[in-house]
Amino acid sequence: MPTDRTSGRALGVAVIGYSFMGKAHSNAWRNVGAFYPDVPRVRQQVLVGRDPAAVKVAADRYGWAESATDWTTVVGRDDIDVVDICTPGHLHAEIALAALAAGKHVLVEKPLANTVAESEAMVAAAGTAAGCSMVGFNYRRVPALALARHLVQEGRIGRVRHVRASYLQDWLVDEEAPMTWRLRRESAGSGVLGDLGSHVVDQLQHVLGEPVVSARGHLRTFVEQRPGGSGPEPVTVDDAAWATLETASGVVASLEVSRMATGRKNGLCLEVFGSTGSLSFDLERLNELGVDDGGGTRRVLVTEADHPYLAAWWPPGHVLGWDHTFTSQAADLLTSIAGGPAPAPSFADGLSVQRVLAAIEDSARQDGCRVDVPDQT
């Protein structure tokens, strides 16, 4: 496989899944070479989905050379080098394991899998596989959040004491909103906890640079059935979740996630309180970071060329959007494939998040009792 932009053929990419995430990832693969000219070249080879007509339309629209409906055939093809998995969670492990066994580089949308056991199998396979593997926590590529991590690791706000973290959406507020795969445990694994909570836990561990070691959690399903194709169907996952988490060094973090938060569209918020300062972030204002490093809180517009990930993009003050994070994510994976730093977040990072989510669920079943997270230190 090529190790730089000028050697050999372009890397053939297959994206499995063509809906919301498939669209976002397709956009990234289409644009990565334009903004990151030093990474290996890619070829948008095939987009895979279950509905032949719909996936063909999507493939044509998003710039793919072809479409297909059988992922089992695609992951073994000689012209496919990178397999990008954007399916519901219950398919992540099966597809990733097959792709790794076929020697492919693998990107898996978050959460890594639906269970700890599946995640552990994926980590084990990745450890012996020839290809690179990465889990798609795209918010690590938000420049403001990357800067927040840098400031914390530099000690700019002193010793971190506690964190408030939330991710709030409102797309399920309407009780007549129809049933989807995200509301069925067998396909989604969990509800908002896995969907949005996984992002929050990854950000906590990444920004702080240390693992969560214990959890106290509560889950709630506010609407217990939704309109389905043949009548009402039971909702078997959580609509909202709350947790108190503690890290290895004793940092206490509060977590709140909901898809029933009226008026919030995509509100990932992070507040980090240290002994000499604090940081604050809201995804709905994703180019800004609130910084208090001893002189009062100021707004930092994170668009300067020396800020994380900005060198590839626009002049100062020309803001980025949500979609840019996926392009930077693709560039990071390609850099690793070319012999750069190991892919991050790794499958092991995804497993770490899954263990925290499992501890929150376990605690909720025990009325909020403390549950230790295994193998996090």
C-alpha positions as a printed NumPy array, in Angstrom:
array([[  0.   ,   0.   ,   0.   ],
       [  1.26 ,   3.532,  -0.677],
       [  3.084,   5.366,   2.101],
       [  3.   ,   8.862,   0.617],
       [  0.96 ,  10.924,  -1.808],
       [  3.056,  10.23 ,  -4.86 ],
       [  3.808,   6.505,  -4.613],
       [  1.609,   3.749,  -5.98 ],
       [ -2.094,   3.803,  -6.55 ],
       [ -4.645,   5.694,  -4.506],
       [ -6.128,   3.934,  -1.494],
       [ -9.538,   2.482,  -2.307],
       [-12.16 ,   3.422,   0.29 ],
       [-15.431,   1.669,   1.053],
       [-18.006,   3.282,   3.331],
       [-20.552,   0.882,   4.817],
       [-23.753,   2.828,   5.442],
       [-25.108,   5.768,   3.433],
       [-27.48 ,   7.616,   5.767],
       [-26.564,  10.423,   8.214],
       [-23.035,   9.288,   9.089],
       [-22.425,   7.817,   5.662],
       [-23.117,  11.236,   4.181],
       [-20.772,  12.971,   6.646],
       [-17.969,  10.469,   6.015],
       [-18.48 ,  10.613,   2.245],
       [-18.032,  14.373,   2.381],
       [-14.781,  13.859,   4.29 ],
       [-13.312,  11.367,   1.833],
       [-14.289,  13.601,  -1.073],
       [-12.49 ,  16.635,   0.414],
       [ -9.563,  15.273,   2.401],
       [ -7.05 ,  15.471,  -0.442],
       [ -7.941,  19.083,  -1.238],
       [ -7.267,  20.331,   2.294],
       [ -4.604,  17.836,   3.365],
       [ -2.482,  17.459,   0.225],
       [  0.336,  15.582,   1.981],
       [ -1.706,  12.539,   3.037],
       [ -1.991,   9.455,   0.8  ],
       [ -4.384,   9.827,  -2.101],
       [ -7.767,   8.124,  -1.826],
       [-10.288,   6.815,  -4.312],
       [-13.962,   6.813,  -3.374],
       [-14.563,   3.295,  -4.632],
       [-17.806,   1.956,  -3.189],
       [-20.691,   2.981,  -0.954],
       [-22.581,   0.074,   0.632],
       [-26.187,  -0.066,   1.826],
       [-29.119,  -2.469,   2.039],
       [-31.465,  -0.701,  -0.407],
       [-29.992,  -1.005,  -3.927],
       [-31.889,   1.941,  -5.395],
       [-31.323,   4.289,  -2.469],
       [-27.618,   3.494,  -2.099],
       [-27.12 ,   3.988,  -5.852],
       [-28.66 ,   7.465,  -5.625],
       [-26.496,   8.281,  -2.603],
       [-23.335,   6.974,  -4.27 ],
       [-23.911,   9.131,  -7.342],
       [-24.66 ,  12.185,  -5.216],
       [-21.674,  11.804,  -2.881],
       [-19.09 ,  11.017,  -5.534],
       [-18.594,   7.251,  -5.245],
       [-17.494,   5.193,  -8.24 ],
       [-20.029,   2.471,  -7.472],
       [-22.561,   1.185,  -4.969],
       [-23.101,  -2.266,  -3.485],
       [-25.414,  -4.066,  -1.069],
       [-23.187,  -6.905,   0.202],
       [-20.529,  -5.674,   2.636],
       [-19.138,  -9.2  ,   3.068],
       [-17.956,  -9.169,  -0.541],
       [-16.718,  -5.586,  -0.477],
       [-14.394,  -5.918,   2.539],
       [-12.49 ,  -8.728,   0.821],
       [-11.923,  -6.965,  -2.49 ],
       [ -8.352,  -6.29 ,  -3.596],
       [ -9.201,  -2.739,  -4.664],
       [-10.423,  -1.805,  -1.162],
       [ -7.798,  -0.626,   1.328],
       [ -9.889,   1.319,   3.866],
       [-13.215,   0.151,   5.296],
       [-15.221,   2.912,   7.005],
       [-18.13 ,   1.558,   9.083],
       [-21.145,   3.86 ,   9.529],
       [-23.818,   1.269,  10.339],
       [-25.996,   0.792,  13.425],
       [-23.937,  -0.431,  16.363],
       [-24.967,  -4.08 ,  16.285],
       [-23.056,  -4.494,  12.998],
       [-19.826,  -2.751,  14.013],
       [-18.002,  -5.734,  15.466],
       [-18.892,  -8.203,  12.71 ],
       [-17.843,  -5.88 ,   9.899],
       [-14.71 ,  -4.613,  11.638],
       [-13.486,  -8.102,  12.495],
       [-13.981,  -9.247,   8.902],
       [-12.222,  -6.176,   7.51 ],
       [ -9.269,  -6.502,   9.871],
       [ -8.947, -10.189,   9.017],
       [ -8.834,  -9.181,   5.337],
       [ -5.91 ,  -6.846,   6.045],
       [ -7.831,  -3.578,   5.649],
       [ -7.469,  -0.306,   7.507],
       [-10.654,   0.233,   9.52 ],
       [-12.513,   3.298,  10.783],
       [-15.582,   2.622,  12.966],
       [-18.125,   5.267,  13.942],
       [-18.68 ,   5.677,  17.663],
       [-19.494,   3.965,  19.898],
       [-16.996,   1.231,  19.055],
       [-19.607,  -1.518,  19.571],
       [-22.766,  -2.271,  21.5  ],
       [-21.12 ,  -4.255,  24.297],
       [-17.873,  -4.503,  26.211],
       [-17.381,  -8.071,  24.979],
       [-17.667,  -7.012,  21.324],
       [-15.279,  -4.125,  21.959],
       [-12.748,  -6.416,  23.61 ],
       [-12.832,  -8.748,  20.596],
       [-12.236,  -5.779,  18.291],
       [ -9.289,  -4.553,  20.351],
       [ -7.754,  -8.03 ,  20.328],
       [ -8.15 ,  -8.303,  16.552],
       [ -6.724,  -4.826,  15.984],
       [ -3.677,  -5.721,  18.053],
       [ -2.591,  -8.415,  15.594],
       [ -3.977,  -6.951,  12.353],
       [ -1.841,  -5.602,   9.528],
       [ -4.053,  -2.561,   8.998],
       [ -4.567,   0.571,  11.078],
       [ -7.766,   0.921,  13.122],
       [ -9.49 ,   3.94 ,  14.6  ],
       [-12.826,   4.794,  16.237],
       [-14.648,   7.883,  14.993],
       [-14.925,  10.295,  17.907],
       [-14.873,  13.254,  15.538],
       [-15.12 ,  15.9  ,  18.256],
       [-11.466,  15.355,  19.055],
       [-10.923,  17.321,  15.835],
       [-12.885,  20.396,  16.939],
       [-10.061,  22.944,  17.217],
       [-11.467,  24.507,  20.391],
       [-11.693,  21.138,  22.165],
       [ -8.21 ,  20.185,  20.967],
       [ -6.988,  23.493,  22.375],
       [ -8.789,  22.794,  25.659],
       [ -6.877,  19.528,  26.004],
       [ -3.614,  21.333,  25.273],
       [ -4.284,  23.991,  27.92 ],
       [ -5.219,  21.384,  30.54 ],
       [ -2.115,  19.311,  29.811],
       [  0.032,  22.469,  30.006],
       [ -1.369,  23.212,  33.467],
       [ -2.802,  26.55 ,  32.37 ],
       [ -5.796,  26.22 ,  34.702],
       [ -3.931,  24.495,  37.518],
       [ -5.006,  21.173,  38.956],
       [ -8.399,  20.151,  37.607],
       [-10.909,  19.565,  40.384],
       [-14.259,  19.023,  38.714],
       [-15.986,  19.042,  35.348],
       [-19.523,  19.603,  34.121],
       [-20.298,  17.865,  30.839],
       [-23.553,  17.541,  28.951],
       [-24.844,  16.688,  25.497],
       [-28.436,  17.749,  24.923],
       [-30.696,  17.341,  21.883],
       [-34.466,  17.548,  21.421],
       [-35.266,  15.424,  18.374],
       [-37.362,  12.984,  20.435],
       [-39.413,  15.536,  22.368],
       [-42.489,  14.845,  20.225],
       [-44.129,  11.707,  21.631],
       [-45.401,  10.893,  18.124],
       [-41.92 ,  10.879,  16.607],
       [-41.642,   7.526,  14.812],
       [-39.709,   4.471,  15.899],
       [-36.133,   4.144,  14.575],
       [-33.27 ,   1.69 ,  15.031],
       [-31.78 ,   4.076,  17.598],
       [-34.669,   3.269,  19.958],
       [-34.228,  -0.514,  19.865],
       [-31.68 ,  -2.121,  22.172],
       [-30.977,  -4.962,  19.76 ],
       [-29.657,  -2.539,  17.117],
       [-28.449,   0.467,  19.142],
       [-27.164,  -1.254,  22.285],
       [-28.332,   1.662,  24.409],
       [-30.105,   4.932,  23.803],
       [-28.761,   8.405,  24.417],
       [-26.087,   6.977,  26.711],
       [-24.281,   5.244,  23.84 ],
       [-25.272,   7.77 ,  21.197],
       [-24.288,  11.015,  22.941],
       [-22.81 ,   9.807,  26.223],
       [-19.991,   8.083,  24.37 ],
       [-18.865,  11.459,  22.982],
       [-18.964,  13.016,  26.446],
       [-16.967,  10.239,  28.094],
       [-14.369,  10.3  ,  25.331],
       [-13.973,  14.064,  25.689],
       [-13.641,  13.811,  29.462],
       [-10.916,  11.193,  29.261],
       [ -9.156,  12.868,  26.325],
       [ -9.159,  16.433,  27.645],
       [ -8.156,  15.369,  31.153],
       [ -5.668,  12.795,  29.922],
       [ -6.734,  10.17 ,  32.42 ],
       [ -9.353,   7.431,  32.734],
       [-12.678,   7.383,  34.531],
       [-12.484,   4.774,  37.297],
       [-15.958,   4.851,  38.862],
       [-19.534,   5.796,  38.026],
       [-22.88 ,   6.432,  39.675],
       [-25.644,   6.577,  37.102],
       [-29.358,   6.943,  36.414],
       [-31.282,   6.291,  33.195],
       [-34.8  ,   7.326,  32.212],
       [-37.126,   6.493,  29.329],
       [-39.78 ,   9.21 ,  29.173],
       [-41.716,   7.876,  26.174],
       [-42.058,   4.113,  26.447],
       [-43.574,   3.42 ,  23.035],
       [-43.388,   5.017,  19.601],
       [-45.393,   4.709,  16.367],
       [-44.057,   1.836,  14.274],
       [-44.902,   0.385,  10.903],
       [-47.674,  -1.843,  12.248],
       [-48.662,   0.046,  15.368],
       [-47.022,   1.168,  18.629],
       [-43.626,  -0.362,  19.405],
       [-41.888,  -0.448,  22.788],
       [-38.855,   1.8  ,  23.271],
       [-36.202,  -0.409,  24.84 ],
       [-33.454,   2.169,  25.451],
       [-32.949,   5.298,  27.533],
       [-34.082,   8.81 ,  26.551],
       [-31.866,  10.556,  29.111],
       [-28.995,   9.653,  31.424],
       [-27.176,  11.23 ,  34.349],
       [-23.947,  10.159,  36.018],
       [-21.315,  11.228,  38.495],
       [-17.9  ,  10.033,  37.383],
       [-14.512,  10.038,  39.09 ],
       [-11.114,   9.84 ,  37.418],
       [ -7.924,   8.161,  38.548],
       [ -6.596,  11.385,  40.128],
       [ -9.861,  12.216,  41.886],
       [-11.438,  14.656,  39.412],
       [-15.224,  14.562,  39.791],
       [-17.317,  14.959,  36.643],
       [-21.064,  15.337,  36.234],
       [-22.546,  13.955,  33.026],
       [-25.982,  14.679,  31.59 ],
       [-27.195,  13.511,  28.183],
       [-30.671,  13.722,  26.702],
       [-32.533,  13.537,  23.416],
       [-35.563,  15.084,  25.149],
       [-34.063,  18.5  ,  26.035],
       [-36.554,  20.898,  24.48 ],
       [-34.83 ,  23.705,  22.599],
       [-31.371,  22.148,  22.421],
       [-30.383,  20.964,  18.97 ],
       [-26.801,  19.798,  19.363],
       [-25.563,  21.132,  22.676],
       [-22.331,  19.419,  23.716],
       [-21.077,  21.545,  26.616],
       [-17.929,  21.129,  28.66 ],
       [-16.819,  23.154,  31.681],
       [-13.475,  22.314,  33.287],
       [-12.707,  23.896,  36.667],
       [ -9.126,  23.996,  37.888],
       [ -7.345,  25.388,  40.909],
       [ -6.258,  28.572,  39.066],
       [ -8.658,  28.839,  36.129],
       [-11.359,  27.273,  34.003],
       [-12.389,  26.417,  30.455],
       [-15.837,  26.356,  28.838],
       [-17.099,  25.106,  25.479],
       [-20.431,  24.747,  23.671],
       [-20.619,  22.836,  20.391],
       [-23.34 ,  25.186,  19.158],
       [-20.567,  27.843,  19.193],
       [-17.837,  25.431,  18.178],
       [-15.226,  28.003,  17.129],
       [-15.088,  29.535,  20.612],
       [-13.401,  28.497,  23.849],
       [-13.964,  30.319,  27.113],
       [-10.639,  30.601,  28.929],
       [ -9.935,  31.889,  32.439],
       [ -6.27 ,  31.347,  33.257],
       [ -6.111,  33.834,  36.106],
       [ -7.221,  37.099,  34.527],
       [-10.943,  36.589,  34.149],
       [-12.865,  34.711,  31.479],
       [-12.217,  35.723,  27.893],
       [-13.554,  34.393,  24.612],
       [-10.9  ,  32.837,  22.391],
       [-11.912,  32.559,  18.738],
       [-10.098,  29.357,  17.786],
       [ -9.371,  30.153,  14.135],
       [ -5.689,  31.146,  14.189],
       [ -3.237,  29.236,  12.017],
       [ -1.324,  27.972,  15.078],
       [ -4.454,  26.553,  16.703],
       [ -5.026,  22.779,  16.392],
       [ -6.174,  21.635,  12.927],
       [ -6.432,  25.18 ,  11.534],
       [ -3.389,  25.127,   9.25 ],
       [ -5.354,  23.096,   6.677],
       [ -8.265,  25.494,   6.474],
       [ -9.043,  29.22 ,   6.22 ],
       [ -7.544,  32.61 ,   7.214],
       [ -8.034,  33.742,  10.853],
       [-11.626,  34.54 ,  11.738],
       [-13.093,  32.356,   8.968],
       [-14.932,  29.83 ,  11.09 ],
       [-15.147,  26.077,  10.663],
       [-18.208,  23.838,  10.891],
       [-19.227,  20.418,  12.165],
       [-18.421,  18.751,   8.848],
       [-14.77 ,  19.843,   8.942],
       [-14.116,  17.529,  11.884],
       [-14.744,  14.467,   9.709],
       [-12.308,  15.67 ,   7.048],
       [ -9.61 ,  16.175,   9.673],
       [-10.456,  12.752,  11.086],
       [ -9.917,  11.125,   7.689],
       [ -6.619,  12.992,   7.35 ],
       [ -5.429,  11.718,  10.728],
       [ -6.168,   8.132,   9.728],
       [ -4.397,   8.531,   6.406],
       [ -1.385,  10.046,   8.177],
       [ -1.217,   6.959,  10.389],
       [ -1.51 ,   4.678,   7.359],
       [  1.446,   6.526,   5.815],
       [  3.608,   5.703,   8.827],
       [  2.762,   8.616,  11.103],
       [  1.608,   8.434,  14.727],
       [ -0.597,   5.52 ,  15.75 ],
       [ -4.282,   6.137,  15.046],
       [ -6.142,   7.952,  17.814],
       [ -8.644,   7.402,  19.214],
       [ -7.715,   3.74 ,  18.99 ],
       [ -9.993,   0.766,  19.42 ],
       [ -8.561,   0.549,  22.941],
       [ -9.812,   4.1  ,  23.561],
       [-13.227,   3.022,  22.298],
       [-13.197,   0.051,  24.668],
       [-12.332,   2.371,  27.563],
       [-15.407,   4.479,  26.771],
       [-17.569,   1.37 ,  26.468],
       [-16.483,   0.213,  29.935],
       [-17.534,   3.541,  31.437],
       [-20.914,   3.385,  29.699],
       [-21.398,  -0.174,  30.969],
       [-20.584,   0.962,  34.505],
       [-23.186,   3.742,  34.256],
       [-25.809,   1.23 ,  33.103],
       [-24.813,  -1.203,  35.846],
       [-25.08 ,   1.556,  38.462],
       [-28.518,   2.593,  37.159],
       [-29.727,  -0.982,  37.657],
       [-28.55 ,  -0.697,  41.277],
       [-30.328,   2.598,  42.008],
       [-27.246,   4.702,  41.494],
       [-24.747,   2.78 ,  43.601],
       [-21.051,   3.353,  42.875],
       [-19.671,   0.957,  40.277],
       [-15.939,   0.686,  39.641],
       [-14.785,   0.692,  36.019],
       [-12.41 ,  -2.26 ,  35.433],
       [ -8.992,  -2.039,  33.802],
       [ -8.982,   1.755,  33.418],
       [ -5.712,   2.569,  35.186]])
